[in-house]
Amino acid sequence: MDPDPLVAVDEAQFEELVSLALDQVPPELANLMDNCVVLVEDRPPSDGPADLLGLYEGIPLTERGEFYSAVLPDRIYIFREPILAICHSYDEVVEEVHITVVHEIAHHFGIDDDRLHALGYG
């Protein structure tokens, strides 16, 4: 990972961008999200690809059955450094954060990568 991102956005600013992206999720979808937390990390886990922008870990809503209860929340991770590494302006960071947040929320709803790519959120 390039230690000097093209665009400097500190942790607090980046978390605010993620919060703003979450605020843009239509309320009818946000209200359907269940047992899910969104977290910001500087970089992906060391055992994953260094250029990973976001990650969903959990059981999608479409796969939860009658025995789904008393489980830890699903986790959506948004990774700051890889996003900054591919952006050339602050506006690009804002757009990439939005796309990544929508992409990972879609996984929570059971939408796979192929469908997301077709929708332009790949």
DRENPA-3360 file (N, C-alpha, C; in nm, 2 decimals, always signed):
BEGIN
1 = MDPDPLVA = +0.08/-0.12/+0.00/+0.00/+0.00/+0.00/+0.09/+0.12/+0.00 ~ +0.06/+0.22/-0.08/+0.13/+0.34/-0.09/+0.11/+0.42/+0.04 ~ +0.22/+0.45/+0.11/+0.20/+0.53/+0.24/+0.16/+0.67/+0.22 ~ +0.18/+0.73/+0.10/+0.14/+0.87/+0.07/+0.02/+0.87/-0.03 ~ -0.10/+0.87/+0.03/-0.21/+0.87/-0.06/-0.22/+1.00/-0.15 ~ -0.28/+0.99/-0.26/-0.29/+1.11/-0.35/-0.37/+1.22/-0.28 ~ -0.47/+1.18/-0.20/-0.56/+1.27/-0.14/-0.55/+1.24/+0.01 ~ -0.52/+1.35/+0.09/-0.51/+1.34/+0.23/-0.65/+1.36/+0.30;
9 = VDEAQFEE = -0.70/+1.25/+0.36/-0.82/+1.26/+0.44/-0.79/+1.18/+0.57 ~ -0.80/+1.26/+0.68/-0.76/+1.19/+0.80/-0.88/+1.10/+0.85 ~ -0.85/+1.02/+0.96/-0.95/+0.92/+1.00/-1.08/+0.99/+1.03 ~ -1.09/+1.10/+1.10/-1.21/+1.16/+1.14/-1.29/+1.21/+1.02 ~ -1.22/+1.27/+0.93/-1.29/+1.31/+0.80/-1.34/+1.20/+0.73 ~ -1.27/+1.09/+0.72/-1.31/+0.97/+0.65/-1.43/+0.91/+0.71 ~ -1.43/+0.90/+0.84/-1.55/+0.85/+0.92/-1.67/+0.93/+0.89 ~ -1.65/+1.06/+0.88/-1.77/+1.15/+0.85/-1.82/+1.12/+0.71;
17 = LVSLALDQ = -1.73/+1.10/+0.61/-1.77/+1.06/+0.48/-1.85/+0.93/+0.48 ~ -1.81/+0.83/+0.55/-1.89/+0.71/+0.56/-2.02/+0.74/+0.63 ~ -2.03/+0.82/+0.73/-2.15/+0.85/+0.79/-2.25/+0.92/+0.70 ~ -2.19/+1.02/+0.62/-2.27/+1.08/+0.52/-2.33/+0.99/+0.41 ~ -2.24/+0.89/+0.37/-2.29/+0.79/+0.27/-2.40/+0.71/+0.33 ~ -2.39/+0.67/+0.46/-2.50/+0.60/+0.52/-2.63/+0.68/+0.53 ~ -2.61/+0.81/+0.55/-2.73/+0.90/+0.56/-2.80/+0.90/+0.43 ~ -2.73/+0.87/+0.32/-2.79/+0.88/+0.18/-2.86/+0.75/+0.15;
25 = VPPELANL = -2.85/+0.65/+0.23/-2.93/+0.53/+0.20/-3.07/+0.56/+0.23 ~ -3.16/+0.53/+0.13/-3.30/+0.56/+0.15/-3.36/+0.49/+0.28 ~ -3.44/+0.57/+0.35/-3.49/+0.52/+0.48/-3.56/+0.39/+0.47 ~ -3.63/+0.36/+0.36/-3.70/+0.23/+0.35/-3.60/+0.12/+0.34 ~ -3.48/+0.14/+0.29/-3.38/+0.03/+0.29/-3.30/+0.03/+0.43 ~ -3.27/+0.15/+0.48/-3.20/+0.16/+0.61/-3.28/+0.09/+0.72 ~ -3.41/+0.11/+0.71/-3.50/+0.05/+0.82/-3.50/-0.10/+0.81 ~ -3.47/-0.16/+0.69/-3.47/-0.30/+0.67/-3.33/-0.37/+0.72;
33 = MDNCVVLV = -3.23/-0.29/+0.73/-3.10/-0.34/+0.78/-3.12/-0.40/+0.92 ~ -3.07/-0.51/+0.95/-3.09/-0.58/+1.08/-2.96/-0.64/+1.13 ~ -2.93/-0.60/+1.25/-2.82/-0.66/+1.32/-2.69/-0.65/+1.24 ~ -2.66/-0.52/+1.21/-2.54/-0.49/+1.12/-2.48/-0.36/+1.17 ~ -2.35/-0.37/+1.17/-2.27/-0.25/+1.22/-2.17/-0.21/+1.10 ~ -2.15/-0.08/+1.08/-2.05/-0.04/+0.98/-1.93/+0.02/+1.06 ~ -1.81/-0.03/+1.02/-1.69/+0.01/+1.08/-1.59/+0.06/+0.98 ~ -1.51/+0.15/+1.02/-1.40/+0.21/+0.94/-1.27/+0.16/+0.99;
41 = EDRPPSDG = -1.19/+0.11/+0.90/-1.05/+0.06/+0.93/-0.96/+0.13/+0.84 ~ -0.83/+0.14/+0.88/-0.73/+0.20/+0.78/-0.70/+0.11/+0.67 ~ -0.69/-0.02/+0.69/-0.65/-0.11/+0.59/-0.72/-0.25/+0.61 ~ -0.73/-0.33/+0.50/-0.79/-0.46/+0.52/-0.70/-0.55/+0.60 ~ -0.75/-0.67/+0.65/-0.67/-0.76/+0.72/-0.55/-0.81/+0.64 ~ -0.45/-0.84/+0.71/-0.32/-0.88/+0.65/-0.33/-1.00/+0.56 ~ -0.43/-1.09/+0.58/-0.45/-1.21/+0.50/-0.54/-1.18/+0.38 ~ -0.58/-1.06/+0.36/-0.67/-1.03/+0.25/-0.59/-0.94/+0.15;
49 = PADLLGLY = -0.66/-0.91/+0.03/-0.59/-0.83/-0.07/-0.57/-0.68/-0.01 ~ -0.46/-0.62/-0.04/-0.43/-0.49/+0.01/-0.51/-0.38/-0.05 ~ -0.57/-0.41/-0.17/-0.65/-0.31/-0.24/-0.80/-0.33/-0.22 ~ -0.84/-0.41/-0.12/-0.98/-0.43/-0.09/-1.04/-0.30/-0.03 ~ -1.15/-0.25/-0.09/-1.21/-0.12/-0.04/-1.31/-0.14/+0.07 ~ -1.38/-0.25/+0.07/-1.47/-0.28/+0.17/-1.49/-0.43/+0.19 ~ -1.56/-0.46/+0.29/-1.58/-0.61/+0.32/-1.71/-0.62/+0.40 ~ -1.79/-0.72/+0.36/-1.91/-0.76/+0.44/-1.88/-0.89/+0.50;
57 = EGIPLTER = -1.90/-0.90/+0.63/-1.89/-1.03/+0.70/-2.02/-1.05/+0.78 ~ -2.09/-1.16/+0.75/-2.21/-1.19/+0.82/-2.30/-1.29/+0.74 ~ -2.42/-1.29/+0.78/-2.52/-1.38/+0.72/-2.62/-1.28/+0.65 ~ -2.63/-1.28/+0.52/-2.72/-1.19/+0.45/-2.86/-1.22/+0.49 ~ -2.94/-1.11/+0.48/-3.08/-1.12/+0.52/-3.15/-1.23/+0.45 ~ -3.12/-1.25/+0.32/-3.18/-1.36/+0.24/-3.15/-1.50/+0.28 ~ -3.05/-1.51/+0.37/-3.01/-1.65/+0.41/-3.04/-1.68/+0.56 ~ -3.10/-1.58/+0.62/-3.13/-1.60/+0.76/-3.26/-1.68/+0.77;
65 = GEFYSAVL = -3.26/-1.78/+0.85/-3.38/-1.86/+0.87/-3.44/-1.85/+1.01 ~ -3.53/-1.94/+1.04/-3.60/-1.93/+1.17/-3.51/-1.95/+1.29 ~ -3.39/-2.00/+1.27/-3.30/-2.02/+1.38/-3.20/-1.91/+1.40 ~ -3.21/-1.81/+1.32/-3.12/-1.69/+1.33/-3.16/-1.61/+1.45 ~ -3.08/-1.62/+1.56/-3.11/-1.54/+1.68/-2.98/-1.54/+1.77 ~ -2.97/-1.44/+1.85/-2.86/-1.43/+1.95/-2.72/-1.45/+1.88 ~ -2.70/-1.38/+1.76/-2.57/-1.39/+1.70/-2.51/-1.25/+1.70 ~ -2.38/-1.25/+1.68/-2.31/-1.12/+1.68/-2.36/-1.04/+1.55;
73 = PDRIYIFR = -2.35/-0.91/+1.55/-2.39/-0.84/+1.44/-2.31/-0.86/+1.31 ~ -2.37/-0.85/+1.20/-2.29/-0.85/+1.07/-2.20/-0.73/+1.08 ~ -2.09/-0.74/+1.00/-2.00/-0.63/+1.00/-1.97/-0.59/+0.86 ~ -1.98/-0.45/+0.84/-1.94/-0.39/+0.71/-1.82/-0.31/+0.74 ~ -1.71/-0.34/+0.68/-1.58/-0.27/+0.69/-1.56/-0.18/+0.57 ~ -1.52/-0.06/+0.59/-1.48/+0.04/+0.49/-1.34/+0.07/+0.51 ~ -1.25/+0.05/+0.42/-1.11/+0.06/+0.44/-1.05/+0.19/+0.38 ~ -1.00/+0.28/+0.46/-0.96/+0.41/+0.43/-0.84/+0.42/+0.33;
81 = EPILAICH = -0.73/+0.35/+0.36/-0.61/+0.37/+0.28/-0.63/+0.32/+0.14 ~ -0.69/+0.20/+0.11/-0.71/+0.16/-0.03/-0.80/+0.26/-0.11 ~ -0.90/+0.31/-0.04/-0.98/+0.41/-0.11/-0.90/+0.53/-0.15 ~ -0.83/+0.58/-0.05/-0.75/+0.70/-0.08/-0.64/+0.68/-0.19 ~ -0.59/+0.55/-0.19/-0.49/+0.52/-0.29/-0.53/+0.52/-0.43 ~ -0.66/+0.51/-0.45/-0.71/+0.50/-0.59/-0.78/+0.63/-0.63 ~ -0.79/+0.73/-0.54/-0.86/+0.86/-0.57/-0.76/+0.97/-0.60 ~ -0.80/+1.06/-0.69/-0.71/+1.17/-0.73/-0.76/+1.30/-0.68;
89 = SYDEVVEE = -0.88/+1.30/-0.61/-0.94/+1.43/-0.56/-1.03/+1.39/-0.45 ~ -1.06/+1.50/-0.37/-1.15/+1.48/-0.26/-1.29/+1.43/-0.31 ~ -1.34/+1.49/-0.42/-1.47/+1.45/-0.48/-1.47/+1.30/-0.51 ~ -1.35/+1.25/-0.57/-1.34/+1.11/-0.60/-1.35/+1.02/-0.47 ~ -1.29/+1.07/-0.36/-1.30/+1.00/-0.23/-1.45/+0.99/-0.19 ~ -1.52/+1.10/-0.19/-1.66/+1.11/-0.16/-1.74/+1.00/-0.24 ~ -1.72/+1.00/-0.37/-1.79/+0.91/-0.46/-1.75/+0.77/-0.43 ~ -1.62/+0.74/-0.41/-1.58/+0.60/-0.39/-1.63/+0.55/-0.25;
97 = VHITVVHE = -1.63/+0.63/-0.15/-1.69/+0.59/-0.02/-1.84/+0.56/-0.04 ~ -1.91/+0.64/-0.11/-2.05/+0.61/-0.14/-2.07/+0.48/-0.21 ~ -2.00/+0.46/-0.31/-2.01/+0.34/-0.39/-1.97/+0.21/-0.30 ~ -1.87/+0.23/-0.22/-1.83/+0.11/-0.14/-1.93/+0.08/-0.03 ~ -1.98/+0.19/+0.03/-2.09/+0.17/+0.13/-2.21/+0.10/+0.07 ~ -2.26/+0.15/-0.04/-2.37/+0.09/-0.11/-2.34/-0.06/-0.14 ~ -2.22/-0.08/-0.20/-2.18/-0.22/-0.24/-2.19/-0.32/-0.12 ~ -2.13/-0.27/-0.01/-2.13/-0.36/+0.11/-2.27/-0.38/+0.17;
105 = IAHHFGID = -2.35/-0.28/+0.17/-2.49/-0.29/+0.22/-2.57/-0.38/+0.13 ~ -2.54/-0.38/+0.01/-2.61/-0.47/-0.09/-2.58/-0.61/-0.05 ~ -2.45/-0.64/-0.01/-2.42/-0.78/+0.03/-2.50/-0.82/+0.15 ~ -2.53/-0.73/+0.24/-2.61/-0.75/+0.36/-2.75/-0.80/+0.32 ~ -2.80/-0.74/+0.20/-2.93/-0.77/+0.15/-2.93/-0.90/+0.06 ~ -2.81/-0.96/+0.04/-2.80/-1.08/-0.03/-2.77/-1.06/-0.18 ~ -2.73/-0.94/-0.22/-2.70/-0.92/-0.36/-2.55/-0.95/-0.39 ~ -2.53/-1.03/-0.49/-2.39/-1.08/-0.51/-2.31/-0.98/-0.60;
113 = DDRLHALG = -2.18/-1.00/-0.61/-2.09/-0.92/-0.69/-2.13/-0.90/-0.84 ~ -2.17/-1.01/-0.90/-2.21/-1.01/-1.04/-2.32/-0.91/-1.06 ~ -2.42/-0.91/-0.98/-2.54/-0.82/-0.99/-2.49/-0.68/-0.96 ~ -2.41/-0.66/-0.86/-2.36/-0.53/-0.82/-2.28/-0.46/-0.94 ~ -2.19/-0.55/-1.00/-2.12/-0.50/-1.12/-2.21/-0.45/-1.23 ~ -2.32/-0.53/-1.25/-2.41/-0.50/-1.36/-2.49/-0.37/-1.33 ~ -2.50/-0.34/-1.20/-2.57/-0.21/-1.15/-2.47/-0.09/-1.14 ~ -2.34/-0.12/-1.17/-2.25/-0.01/-1.16/-2.18/+0.01/-1.02;
121 = YG = -2.20/-0.09/-0.93/-2.14/-0.08/-0.80/-2.04/-0.18/-0.78 ~ -1.96/-0.21/-0.88/-1.86/-0.31/-0.87/-1.72/-0.27/-0.83;
% end
